[in-house]
Amino acid sequence: MSAQPHPIPLPRITFARLADQKAKRQPIAMATAYDHPSAQIAQAVGIDLVVVGTLPR
């Protein structure tokens, strides 16, 4: 059995925070993750917004 690091809780991203980042001309990173492991990786590296899943056909 391998040990897993305890995830560090990240602050929630709000519309107000995004607007503040935009006003300060700070970059906003967004990514699409098609599965749970990809979403975890995106969160771990600090992506601001992660869309998980695919669009229905």
CHARMM-style PDB file with segment names, atoms N, HN, CA, C and O in Angstrom:
ATOM      1  N   MET     1       0.850  -1.172   0.000  1.00  0.00      PROA
ATOM      2  CA  MET     1       0.000   0.000   0.000  1.00  0.00      PROA
ATOM      3  C   MET     1       0.898   1.238   0.000  1.00  0.00      PROA
ATOM      4  O   MET     1       1.873   1.295   0.748  1.00  0.00      PROA
ATOM      5  N   SER     2       0.584   2.195  -0.806  1.00  0.00      PROA
ATOM      6  HN  SER     2      -0.208   2.149  -1.414  1.00  0.00      PROA
ATOM      7  CA  SER     2       1.381   3.423  -0.873  1.00  0.00      PROA
ATOM      8  C   SER     2       0.702   4.538  -0.082  1.00  0.00      PROA
ATOM      9  O   SER     2      -0.520   4.581   0.055  1.00  0.00      PROA
ATOM     10  N   ALA     3       1.522   5.419   0.421  1.00  0.00      PROA
ATOM     11  HN  ALA     3       2.515   5.385   0.310  1.00  0.00      PROA
ATOM     12  CA  ALA     3       0.999   6.570   1.168  1.00  0.00      PROA
ATOM     13  C   ALA     3       0.612   7.673   0.203  1.00  0.00      PROA
ATOM     14  O   ALA     3       1.342   7.952  -0.749  1.00  0.00      PROA
ATOM     15  N   GLN     4      -0.509   8.292   0.435  1.00  0.00      PROA
ATOM     16  HN  GLN     4      -1.101   8.065   1.208  1.00  0.00      PROA
ATOM     17  CA  GLN     4      -0.975   9.394  -0.396  1.00  0.00      PROA
ATOM     18  C   GLN     4      -0.858  10.688   0.397  1.00  0.00      PROA
ATOM     19  O   GLN     4      -1.258  10.735   1.560  1.00  0.00      PROA
ATOM     20  N   PRO     5      -0.310  11.746  -0.216  1.00  0.00      PROA
ATOM     21  CA  PRO     5      -0.230  13.019   0.510  1.00  0.00      PROA
ATOM     22  C   PRO     5      -1.623  13.577   0.774  1.00  0.00      PROA
ATOM     23  O   PRO     5      -2.530  13.438  -0.046  1.00  0.00      PROA
ATOM     24  N   HSD     6      -1.773  14.202   1.917  1.00  0.00      PROA
ATOM     25  HN  HSD     6      -1.037  14.315   2.583  1.00  0.00      PROA
ATOM     26  CA  HSD     6      -3.052  14.824   2.261  1.00  0.00      PROA
ATOM     27  C   HSD     6      -3.208  16.091   1.428  1.00  0.00      PROA
ATOM     28  O   HSD     6      -2.332  16.954   1.472  1.00  0.00      PROA
ATOM     29  N   PRO     7      -4.295  16.232   0.669  1.00  0.00      PROA
ATOM     30  CA  PRO     7      -4.456  17.419  -0.181  1.00  0.00      PROA
ATOM     31  C   PRO     7      -4.543  18.705   0.637  1.00  0.00      PROA
ATOM     32  O   PRO     7      -5.165  18.747   1.698  1.00  0.00      PROA
ATOM     33  N   ILE     8      -3.912  19.737   0.123  1.00  0.00      PROA
ATOM     34  HN  ILE     8      -3.406  19.703  -0.739  1.00  0.00      PROA
ATOM     35  CA  ILE     8      -3.960  21.049   0.762  1.00  0.00      PROA
ATOM     36  C   ILE     8      -5.249  21.734   0.326  1.00  0.00      PROA
ATOM     37  O   ILE     8      -5.479  21.881  -0.875  1.00  0.00      PROA
ATOM     38  N   PRO     9      -6.096  22.157   1.260  1.00  0.00      PROA
ATOM     39  CA  PRO     9      -7.334  22.832   0.856  1.00  0.00      PROA
ATOM     40  C   PRO     9      -7.023  24.157   0.162  1.00  0.00      PROA
ATOM     41  O   PRO     9      -6.255  24.975   0.669  1.00  0.00      PROA
ATOM     42  N   LEU    10      -7.626  24.351  -0.991  1.00  0.00      PROA
ATOM     43  HN  LEU    10      -8.250  23.687  -1.404  1.00  0.00      PROA
ATOM     44  CA  LEU    10      -7.414  25.575  -1.757  1.00  0.00      PROA
ATOM     45  C   LEU    10      -8.589  26.515  -1.549  1.00  0.00      PROA
ATOM     46  O   LEU    10      -9.711  26.062  -1.328  1.00  0.00      PROA
ATOM     47  N   PRO    11      -8.346  27.819  -1.617  1.00  0.00      PROA
ATOM     48  CA  PRO    11      -9.460  28.763  -1.467  1.00  0.00      PROA
ATOM     49  C   PRO    11     -10.424  28.633  -2.644  1.00  0.00      PROA
ATOM     50  O   PRO    11     -10.010  28.372  -3.773  1.00  0.00      PROA
ATOM     51  N   ARG    12     -11.704  28.816  -2.368  1.00  0.00      PROA
ATOM     52  HN  ARG    12     -12.040  29.028  -1.450  1.00  0.00      PROA
ATOM     53  CA  ARG    12     -12.709  28.748  -3.431  1.00  0.00      PROA
ATOM     54  C   ARG    12     -12.566  29.949  -4.347  1.00  0.00      PROA
ATOM     55  O   ARG    12     -12.284  31.059  -3.896  1.00  0.00      PROA
ATOM     56  N   ILE    13     -12.760  29.718  -5.624  1.00  0.00      PROA
ATOM     57  HN  ILE    13     -12.989  28.816  -5.990  1.00  0.00      PROA
ATOM     58  CA  ILE    13     -12.720  30.795  -6.605  1.00  0.00      PROA
ATOM     59  C   ILE    13     -14.139  31.347  -6.732  1.00  0.00      PROA
ATOM     60  O   ILE    13     -15.078  30.593  -6.986  1.00  0.00      PROA
ATOM     61  N   THR    14     -14.294  32.640  -6.557  1.00  0.00      PROA
ATOM     62  HN  THR    14     -13.531  33.252  -6.350  1.00  0.00      PROA
ATOM     63  CA  THR    14     -15.598  33.288  -6.684  1.00  0.00      PROA
ATOM     64  C   THR    14     -15.572  34.215  -7.893  1.00  0.00      PROA
ATOM     65  O   THR    14     -14.504  34.549  -8.406  1.00  0.00      PROA
ATOM     66  N   PHE    15     -16.748  34.627  -8.341  1.00  0.00      PROA
ATOM     67  HN  PHE    15     -17.616  34.356  -7.924  1.00  0.00      PROA
ATOM     68  CA  PHE    15     -16.805  35.579  -9.448  1.00  0.00      PROA
ATOM     69  C   PHE    15     -16.123  36.880  -9.065  1.00  0.00      PROA
ATOM     70  O   PHE    15     -15.473  37.516  -9.895  1.00  0.00      PROA
ATOM     71  N   ALA    16     -16.273  37.274  -7.809  1.00  0.00      PROA
ATOM     72  HN  ALA    16     -16.801  36.757  -7.135  1.00  0.00      PROA
ATOM     73  CA  ALA    16     -15.625  38.508  -7.345  1.00  0.00      PROA
ATOM     74  C   ALA    16     -14.105  38.388  -7.433  1.00  0.00      PROA
ATOM     75  O   ALA    16     -13.419  39.331  -7.828  1.00  0.00      PROA
ATOM     76  N   ARG    17     -13.590  37.219  -7.060  1.00  0.00      PROA
ATOM     77  HN  ARG    17     -14.147  36.453  -6.739  1.00  0.00      PROA
ATOM     78  CA  ARG    17     -12.132  37.020  -7.143  1.00  0.00      PROA
ATOM     79  C   ARG    17     -11.658  37.040  -8.597  1.00  0.00      PROA
ATOM     80  O   ARG    17     -10.614  37.617  -8.902  1.00  0.00      PROA
ATOM     81  N   LEU    18     -12.419  36.413  -9.490  1.00  0.00      PROA
ATOM     82  HN  LEU    18     -13.267  35.944  -9.243  1.00  0.00      PROA
ATOM     83  CA  LEU    18     -12.058  36.434 -10.912  1.00  0.00      PROA
ATOM     84  C   LEU    18     -12.095  37.854 -11.461  1.00  0.00      PROA
ATOM     85  O   LEU    18     -11.212  38.251 -12.221  1.00  0.00      PROA
ATOM     86  N   ALA    19     -13.115  38.621 -11.079  1.00  0.00      PROA
ATOM     87  HN  ALA    19     -13.832  38.299 -10.462  1.00  0.00      PROA
ATOM     88  CA  ALA    19     -13.212  40.013 -11.531  1.00  0.00      PROA
ATOM     89  C   ALA    19     -12.036  40.824 -11.015  1.00  0.00      PROA
ATOM     90  O   ALA    19     -11.506  41.678 -11.726  1.00  0.00      PROA
ATOM     91  N   ASP    20     -11.628  40.559  -9.782  1.00  0.00      PROA
ATOM     92  HN  ASP    20     -12.058  39.865  -9.205  1.00  0.00      PROA
ATOM     93  CA  ASP    20     -10.482  41.258  -9.201  1.00  0.00      PROA
ATOM     94  C   ASP    20      -9.197  40.899  -9.949  1.00  0.00      PROA
ATOM     95  O   ASP    20      -8.373  41.769 -10.234  1.00  0.00      PROA
ATOM     96  N   GLN    21      -9.032  39.603 -10.267  1.00  0.00      PROA
ATOM     97  HN  GLN    21      -9.701  38.897 -10.036  1.00  0.00      PROA
ATOM     98  CA  GLN    21      -7.859  39.184 -11.038  1.00  0.00      PROA
ATOM     99  C   GLN    21      -7.843  39.874 -12.403  1.00  0.00      PROA
ATOM    100  O   GLN    21      -6.796  40.326 -12.865  1.00  0.00      PROA
ATOM    101  N   LYS    22      -9.003  39.949 -13.036  1.00  0.00      PROA
ATOM    102  HN  LYS    22      -9.854  39.581 -12.660  1.00  0.00      PROA
ATOM    103  CA  LYS    22      -9.088  40.594 -14.345  1.00  0.00      PROA
ATOM    104  C   LYS    22      -8.751  42.074 -14.231  1.00  0.00      PROA
ATOM    105  O   LYS    22      -8.007  42.605 -15.057  1.00  0.00      PROA
ATOM    106  N   ALA    23      -9.288  42.743 -13.220  1.00  0.00      PROA
ATOM    107  HN  ALA    23      -9.892  42.312 -12.550  1.00  0.00      PROA
ATOM    108  CA  ALA    23      -9.028  44.173 -13.033  1.00  0.00      PROA
ATOM    109  C   ALA    23      -7.547  44.436 -12.792  1.00  0.00      PROA
ATOM    110  O   ALA    23      -7.015  45.465 -13.209  1.00  0.00      PROA
ATOM    111  N   LYS    24      -6.888  43.503 -12.120  1.00  0.00      PROA
ATOM    112  HN  LYS    24      -7.320  42.667 -11.781  1.00  0.00      PROA
ATOM    113  CA  LYS    24      -5.454  43.650 -11.841  1.00  0.00      PROA
ATOM    114  C   LYS    24      -4.588  43.104 -12.977  1.00  0.00      PROA
ATOM    115  O   LYS    24      -3.360  43.087 -12.889  1.00  0.00      PROA
ATOM    116  N   ARG    25      -5.261  42.653 -14.058  1.00  0.00      PROA
ATOM    117  HN  ARG    25      -6.258  42.666 -14.130  1.00  0.00      PROA
ATOM    118  CA  ARG    25      -4.587  42.096 -15.227  1.00  0.00      PROA
ATOM    119  C   ARG    25      -3.716  40.890 -14.869  1.00  0.00      PROA
ATOM    120  O   ARG    25      -2.644  40.689 -15.440  1.00  0.00      PROA
ATOM    121  N   GLN    26      -4.199  40.093 -13.911  1.00  0.00      PROA
ATOM    122  HN  GLN    26      -5.069  40.257 -13.447  1.00  0.00      PROA
ATOM    123  CA  GLN    26      -3.515  38.863 -13.535  1.00  0.00      PROA
ATOM    124  C   GLN    26      -4.044  37.730 -14.410  1.00  0.00      PROA
ATOM    125  O   GLN    26      -5.234  37.699 -14.722  1.00  0.00      PROA
ATOM    126  N   PRO    27      -3.187  36.809 -14.805  1.00  0.00      PROA
ATOM    127  CA  PRO    27      -3.656  35.705 -15.645  1.00  0.00      PROA
ATOM    128  C   PRO    27      -4.627  34.791 -14.898  1.00  0.00      PROA
ATOM    129  O   PRO    27      -4.507  34.584 -13.691  1.00  0.00      PROA
ATOM    130  N   ILE    28      -5.584  34.255 -15.640  1.00  0.00      PROA
ATOM    131  HN  ILE    28      -5.682  34.424 -16.621  1.00  0.00      PROA
ATOM    132  CA  ILE    28      -6.550  33.302 -15.104  1.00  0.00      PROA
ATOM    133  C   ILE    28      -6.398  32.030 -15.929  1.00  0.00      PROA
ATOM    134  O   ILE    28      -6.592  32.043 -17.144  1.00  0.00      PROA
ATOM    135  N   ALA    29      -6.051  30.933 -15.261  1.00  0.00      PROA
ATOM    136  HN  ALA    29      -5.893  30.923 -14.273  1.00  0.00      PROA
ATOM    137  CA  ALA    29      -5.841  29.662 -15.957  1.00  0.00      PROA
ATOM    138  C   ALA    29      -7.100  28.811 -15.864  1.00  0.00      PROA
ATOM    139  O   ALA    29      -7.674  28.651 -14.787  1.00  0.00      PROA
ATOM    140  N   MET    30      -7.528  28.261 -17.013  1.00  0.00      PROA
ATOM    141  HN  MET    30      -7.062  28.391 -17.888  1.00  0.00      PROA
ATOM    142  CA  MET    30      -8.708  27.402 -17.061  1.00  0.00      PROA
ATOM    143  C   MET    30      -8.379  26.187 -17.909  1.00  0.00      PROA
ATOM    144  O   MET    30      -7.694  26.301 -18.926  1.00  0.00      PROA
ATOM    145  N   ALA    31      -8.865  25.023 -17.495  1.00  0.00      PROA
ATOM    146  HN  ALA    31      -9.422  24.931 -16.670  1.00  0.00      PROA
ATOM    147  CA  ALA    31      -8.602  23.793 -18.234  1.00  0.00      PROA
ATOM    148  C   ALA    31      -9.835  22.906 -18.201  1.00  0.00      PROA
ATOM    149  O   ALA    31     -10.693  23.040 -17.328  1.00  0.00      PROA
ATOM    150  N   THR    32      -9.909  21.998 -19.165  1.00  0.00      PROA
ATOM    151  HN  THR    32      -9.212  21.889 -19.874  1.00  0.00      PROA
ATOM    152  CA  THR    32     -10.959  20.989 -19.190  1.00  0.00      PROA
ATOM    153  C   THR    32     -10.333  19.652 -18.838  1.00  0.00      PROA
ATOM    154  O   THR    32      -9.316  19.268 -19.417  1.00  0.00      PROA
ATOM    155  N   ALA    33     -10.927  18.947 -17.903  1.00  0.00      PROA
ATOM    156  HN  ALA    33     -11.754  19.258 -17.434  1.00  0.00      PROA
ATOM    157  CA  ALA    33     -10.472  17.614 -17.525  1.00  0.00      PROA
ATOM    158  C   ALA    33     -11.588  16.635 -17.881  1.00  0.00      PROA
ATOM    159  O   ALA    33     -12.744  16.840 -17.512  1.00  0.00      PROA
ATOM    160  N   TYR    34     -11.238  15.586 -18.589  1.00  0.00      PROA
ATOM    161  HN  TYR    34     -10.299  15.419 -18.888  1.00  0.00      PROA
ATOM    162  CA  TYR    34     -12.252  14.638 -19.040  1.00  0.00      PROA
ATOM    163  C   TYR    34     -12.477  13.485 -18.070  1.00  0.00      PROA
ATOM    164  O   TYR    34     -13.363  12.656 -18.274  1.00  0.00      PROA
ATOM    165  N   ASP    35     -11.656  13.436 -16.997  1.00  0.00      PROA
ATOM    166  HN  ASP    35     -10.935  14.109 -16.831  1.00  0.00      PROA
ATOM    167  CA  ASP    35     -11.848  12.400 -15.987  1.00  0.00      PROA
ATOM    168  C   ASP    35     -11.346  12.913 -14.636  1.00  0.00      PROA
ATOM    169  O   ASP    35     -10.698  13.957 -14.553  1.00  0.00      PROA
ATOM    170  N   HSD    36     -11.656  12.163 -13.592  1.00  0.00      PROA
ATOM    171  HN  HSD    36     -12.182  11.315 -13.660  1.00  0.00      PROA
ATOM    172  CA  HSD    36     -11.315  12.587 -12.233  1.00  0.00      PROA
ATOM    173  C   HSD    36      -9.804  12.701 -12.002  1.00  0.00      PROA
ATOM    174  O   HSD    36      -9.373  13.684 -11.400  1.00  0.00      PROA
ATOM    175  N   PRO    37      -8.978  11.746 -12.449  1.00  0.00      PROA
ATOM    176  CA  PRO    37      -7.533  11.899 -12.235  1.00  0.00      PROA
ATOM    177  C   PRO    37      -6.965  13.158 -12.892  1.00  0.00      PROA
ATOM    178  O   PRO    37      -6.099  13.819 -12.319  1.00  0.00      PROA
ATOM    179  N   SER    38      -7.443  13.487 -14.076  1.00  0.00      PROA
ATOM    180  HN  SER    38      -8.146  12.950 -14.542  1.00  0.00      PROA
ATOM    181  CA  SER    38      -6.977  14.710 -14.751  1.00  0.00      PROA
ATOM    182  C   SER    38      -7.401  15.953 -13.977  1.00  0.00      PROA
ATOM    183  O   SER    38      -6.642  16.919 -13.890  1.00  0.00      PROA
ATOM    184  N   ALA    39      -8.595  15.935 -13.419  1.00  0.00      PROA
ATOM    185  HN  ALA    39      -9.212  15.151 -13.490  1.00  0.00      PROA
ATOM    186  CA  ALA    39      -9.066  17.071 -12.620  1.00  0.00      PROA
ATOM    187  C   ALA    39      -8.217  17.236 -11.367  1.00  0.00      PROA
ATOM    188  O   ALA    39      -7.906  18.358 -10.969  1.00  0.00      PROA
ATOM    189  N   GLN    40      -7.843  16.123 -10.746  1.00  0.00      PROA
ATOM    190  HN  GLN    40      -8.095  15.211 -11.070  1.00  0.00      PROA
ATOM    191  CA  GLN    40      -6.993  16.192  -9.561  1.00  0.00      PROA
ATOM    192  C   GLN    40      -5.625  16.786  -9.897  1.00  0.00      PROA
ATOM    193  O   GLN    40      -5.092  17.586  -9.128  1.00  0.00      PROA
ATOM    194  N   ILE    41      -5.063  16.407 -11.025  1.00  0.00      PROA
ATOM    195  HN  ILE    41      -5.496  15.758 -11.651  1.00  0.00      PROA
ATOM    196  CA  ILE    41      -3.769  16.949 -11.449  1.00  0.00      PROA
ATOM    197  C   ILE    41      -3.890  18.441 -11.710  1.00  0.00      PROA
ATOM    198  O   ILE    41      -3.038  19.219 -11.280  1.00  0.00      PROA
ATOM    199  N   ALA    42      -4.943  18.846 -12.414  1.00  0.00      PROA
ATOM    200  HN  ALA    42      -5.635  18.214 -12.763  1.00  0.00      PROA
ATOM    201  CA  ALA    42      -5.140  20.270 -12.705  1.00  0.00      PROA
ATOM    202  C   ALA    42      -5.263  21.073 -11.413  1.00  0.00      PROA
ATOM    203  O   ALA    42      -4.710  22.167 -11.308  1.00  0.00      PROA
ATOM    204  N   GLN    43      -5.976  20.542 -10.443  1.00  0.00      PROA
ATOM    205  HN  GLN    43      -6.425  19.652 -10.529  1.00  0.00      PROA
ATOM    206  CA  GLN    43      -6.126  21.228  -9.165  1.00  0.00      PROA
ATOM    207  C   GLN    43      -4.789  21.287  -8.435  1.00  0.00      PROA
ATOM    208  O   GLN    43      -4.456  22.306  -7.829  1.00  0.00      PROA
ATOM    209  N   ALA    44      -4.027  20.209  -8.491  1.00  0.00      PROA
ATOM    210  HN  ALA    44      -4.298  19.382  -8.984  1.00  0.00      PROA
ATOM    211  CA  ALA    44      -2.753  20.145  -7.775  1.00  0.00      PROA
ATOM    212  C   ALA    44      -1.742  21.160  -8.298  1.00  0.00      PROA
ATOM    213  O   ALA    44      -0.921  21.664  -7.532  1.00  0.00      PROA
ATOM    214  N   VAL    45      -1.792  21.466  -9.594  1.00  0.00      PROA
ATOM    215  HN  VAL    45      -2.459  21.057 -10.216  1.00  0.00      PROA
ATOM    216  CA  VAL    45      -0.820  22.410 -10.157  1.00  0.00      PROA
ATOM    217  C   VAL    45      -1.309  23.849 -10.101  1.00  0.00      PROA
ATOM    218  O   VAL    45      -0.595  24.759 -10.522  1.00  0.00      PROA
ATOM    219  N   GLY    46      -2.529  24.070  -9.583  1.00  0.00      PROA
ATOM    220  HN  GLY    46      -3.109  23.331  -9.241  1.00  0.00      PROA
ATOM    221  CA  GLY    46      -2.984  25.435  -9.354  1.00  0.00      PROA
ATOM    222  C   GLY    46      -3.805  26.073 -10.453  1.00  0.00      PROA
ATOM    223  O   GLY    46      -3.865  27.299 -10.541  1.00  0.00      PROA
ATOM    224  N   ILE    47      -4.442  25.270 -11.295  1.00  0.00      PROA
ATOM    225  HN  ILE    47      -4.393  24.273 -11.223  1.00  0.00      PROA
ATOM    226  CA  ILE    47      -5.334  25.822 -12.308  1.00  0.00      PROA
ATOM    227  C   ILE    47      -6.497  26.506 -11.586  1.00  0.00      PROA
ATOM    228  O   ILE    47      -7.095  25.924 -10.681  1.00  0.00      PROA
ATOM    229  N   ASP    48      -6.820  27.751 -11.990  1.00  0.00      PROA
ATOM    230  HN  ASP    48      -6.334  28.224 -12.725  1.00  0.00      PROA
ATOM    231  CA  ASP    48      -7.878  28.514 -11.318  1.00  0.00      PROA
ATOM    232  C   ASP    48      -9.257  27.874 -11.486  1.00  0.00      PROA
ATOM    233  O   ASP    48     -10.002  27.744 -10.514  1.00  0.00      PROA
ATOM    234  N   LEU    49      -9.596  27.478 -12.700  1.00  0.00      PROA
ATOM    235  HN  LEU    49      -8.991  27.583 -13.489  1.00  0.00      PROA
ATOM    236  CA  LEU    49     -10.913  26.898 -12.999  1.00  0.00      PROA
ATOM    237  C   LEU    49     -10.724  25.595 -13.756  1.00  0.00      PROA
ATOM    238  O   LEU    49      -9.959  25.537 -14.719  1.00  0.00      PROA
ATOM    239  N   VAL    50     -11.421  24.548 -13.323  1.00  0.00      PROA
ATOM    240  HN  VAL    50     -12.043  24.595 -12.542  1.00  0.00      PROA
ATOM    241  CA  VAL    50     -11.355  23.262 -14.009  1.00  0.00      PROA
ATOM    242  C   VAL    50     -12.774  22.831 -14.346  1.00  0.00      PROA
ATOM    243  O   VAL    50     -13.613  22.697 -13.455  1.00  0.00      PROA
ATOM    244  N   VAL    51     -13.044  22.614 -15.622  1.00  0.00      PROA
ATOM    245  HN  VAL    51     -12.362  22.722 -16.346  1.00  0.00      PROA
ATOM    246  CA  VAL    51     -14.327  22.086 -16.078  1.00  0.00      PROA
ATOM    247  C   VAL    51     -14.135  20.581 -16.202  1.00  0.00      PROA
ATOM    248  O   VAL    51     -13.251  20.123 -16.925  1.00  0.00      PROA
ATOM    249  N   VAL    52     -14.963  19.811 -15.497  1.00  0.00      PROA
ATOM    250  HN  VAL    52     -15.681  20.183 -14.910  1.00  0.00      PROA
ATOM    251  CA  VAL    52     -14.804  18.362 -15.490  1.00  0.00      PROA
ATOM    252  C   VAL    52     -15.940  17.729 -16.269  1.00  0.00      PROA
ATOM    253  O   VAL    52     -17.108  18.057 -16.059  1.00  0.00      PROA
ATOM    254  N   GLY    53     -15.590  16.813 -17.176  1.00  0.00      PROA
ATOM    255  HN  GLY    53     -14.641  16.546 -17.346  1.00  0.00      PROA
ATOM    256  CA  GLY    53     -16.589  16.087 -17.938  1.00  0.00      PROA
ATOM    257  C   GLY    53     -16.632  16.535 -19.382  1.00  0.00      PROA
ATOM    258  O   GLY    53     -15.812  17.334 -19.832  1.00  0.00      PROA
ATOM    259  N   THR    54     -17.598  16.006 -20.090  1.00  0.00      PROA
ATOM    260  HN  THR    54     -18.264  15.357 -19.724  1.00  0.00      PROA
ATOM    261  CA  THR    54     -17.782  16.336 -21.493  1.00  0.00      PROA
ATOM    262  C   THR    54     -19.211  16.804 -21.715  1.00  0.00      PROA
ATOM    263  O   THR    54     -20.081  16.599 -20.869  1.00  0.00      PROA
ATOM    264  N   LEU    55     -19.439  17.419 -22.833  1.00  0.00      PROA
ATOM    265  HN  LEU    55     -18.732  17.586 -23.520  1.00  0.00      PROA
ATOM    266  CA  LEU    55     -20.791  17.860 -23.178  1.00  0.00      PROA
ATOM    267  C   LEU    55     -21.617  16.673 -23.656  1.00  0.00      PROA
ATOM    268  O   LEU    55     -21.087  15.795 -24.335  1.00  0.00      PROA
ATOM    269  N   PRO    56     -22.886  16.628 -23.320  1.00  0.00      PROA
ATOM    270  CA  PRO    56     -23.727  15.545 -23.832  1.00  0.00      PROA
ATOM    271  C   PRO    56     -23.900  15.685 -25.337  1.00  0.00      PROA
ATOM    272  O   PRO    56     -23.877  16.789 -25.881  1.00  0.00      PROA
ATOM    273  N   ARG    57     -24.069  14.577 -25.982  1.00  0.00      PROA
ATOM    274  HN  ARG    57     -24.087  13.680 -25.541  1.00  0.00      PROA
ATOM    275  CA  ARG    57     -24.229  14.598 -27.444  1.00  0.00      PROA
ATOM    276  C   ARG    57     -25.668  14.700 -27.826  1.00  0.00      PROA
ATOM    277  OT1 ARG    57     -25.990  14.730 -29.014  1.00  0.00      PROA
TER     278      ARG     57
END
